[in-house]
């Protein structure tokens, strides 16, 4: 019995199994582990792809660094236009200037000529009377063709044109900024000339009088992208200065606490966050294209 037990125990050793049976066992083992082998190969392939991807990214970063050293302009051009400013960080030569465009109209009373019932002024001014001469080169107003010299160009503040009349119309406004502000040097818009109050305004404030002018204006923010270094430094170091005195300084309103201004600032923050998300998505797509 002891010998039989020893023979049974020894039979489990590989050298005690006949060679033909060992080959069959290996074939059966290979067939049974085909799925495990495929899974293992897939994992190895994935690791290889990740390694190649990491090497490709490192190689691409090295190429970009070399390209930036050789030709900074070409290197910047390789990035998407919407993310180049964000890629250079917070100090990316982007500045913002607040301006106000509008009209103010004074009723001249019942004794005035019917064709000259109002004296009105169209203007471009800075926020709270700020001087714009550090960035604005000229302002052009396009009046109704019935006026003498309907196109008026002003190169010094205050940027205002005053006339008399009886009819309302849209006035064209073209603002030309300094030549070193970047590609978008001019901004063209329109502002409505408002002479008569609406029914709602009459119900709220009473009929139009000669003492209280009617103001129609709006707040705008001009964003200068990719401006020259000189313009950027001038805008960044600019200290607030009051514009030359205007006859309407006392009548103009302030936008400091207006809800529209708060909404504009909130929208700018949302836009910045959205740009960051788009930049990250773009980097992922560029990485996928580089490894394809």
Rosetta blueprint (number, residue, H / E / L):
1 X L
2 X H
3 X H
4 X H
5 X H
6 X H
7 X H
8 X H
9 X H
10 X H
11 X L
12 X L
13 X L
14 X H
15 X H
16 X H
17 X L
18 X L
19 X H
20 X H
21 X H
22 X H
23 X H
24 X H
25 X H
26 X H
27 X H
28 X H
29 X H
30 X H
31 X H
32 X H
33 X L
34 X H
35 X H
36 X H
37 X H
38 X H
39 X H
40 X H
41 X H
42 X H
43 X H
44 X H
45 X H
46 X H
47 X H
48 X H
49 X H
50 X H
51 X H
52 X H
53 X H
54 X H
55 X H
56 X H
57 X H
58 X H
59 X H
60 X H
61 X H
62 X H
63 X H
64 X H
65 X H
66 X H
67 X H
68 X H
69 X H
70 X H
71 X L
72 X H
73 X H
74 X H
75 X H
76 X H
77 X H
78 X L
79 X L
80 X L
81 X L
82 X L
83 X L
84 X H
85 X H
86 X H
87 X H
88 X L
89 X L
90 X L
91 X L
92 X L
93 X L
94 X L
95 X E
96 X E
97 X E
98 X E
99 X E
100 X E
101 X E
102 X E
103 X E
104 X E
105 X E
106 X E
107 X E
108 X L
109 X L
110 X L
111 X L
112 X L
113 X L
114 X L
115 X L
116 X L
117 X L
118 X E
119 X E
120 X E
121 X E
122 X E
123 X E
124 X E
125 X E
126 X E
127 X H
128 X H
129 X H
130 X E
131 X L
132 X L
133 X L
134 X L
135 X L
136 X E
137 X E
138 X E
139 X E
140 X E
141 X E
142 X E
143 X L
144 X L
145 X L
146 X L
147 X L
148 X L
149 X L
150 X L
151 X E
152 X E
153 X E
154 X E
155 X L
156 X L
157 X L
158 X L
159 X E
160 X E
161 X E
162 X E
163 X E
164 X E
165 X E
166 X L
167 X L
168 X L
169 X L
170 X E
171 X E
172 X E
173 X E
174 X E
175 X E
176 X E
177 X E
178 X L
179 X L
180 X L
181 X L
182 X L
183 X L
184 X L
185 X L
186 X E
187 X E
188 X E
189 X E
190 X E
191 X E
192 X E
193 X L
194 X L
195 X L
196 X L
197 X L
198 X L
199 X H
200 X H
201 X H
202 X H
203 X H
204 X H
205 X H
206 X L
207 X L
208 X L
209 X L
210 X L
211 X L
212 X L
213 X L
214 X E
215 X E
216 X E
217 X E
218 X E
219 X E
220 X E
221 X E
222 X E
223 X E
224 X E
225 X L
226 X L
227 X L
228 X L
229 X H
230 X H
231 X H
232 X H
233 X H
234 X H
235 X H
236 X H
237 X H
238 X L
239 X L
240 X L
241 X L
242 X E
243 X L
244 X L
245 X L
246 X L
247 X L
248 X L
249 X L
250 X L
251 X L
252 X L
253 X L
254 X L
255 X L
256 X L
257 X L
258 X L
259 X H
260 X H
261 X H
262 X H
263 X H
264 X H
265 X H
266 X H
267 X H
268 X H
269 X H
270 X H
271 X H
272 X H
273 X H
274 X H
275 X H
276 X H
277 X H
278 X H
279 X H
280 X H
281 X H
282 X H
283 X H
284 X H
285 X H
286 X H
287 X H
288 X H
289 X H
290 X H
291 X H
292 X L
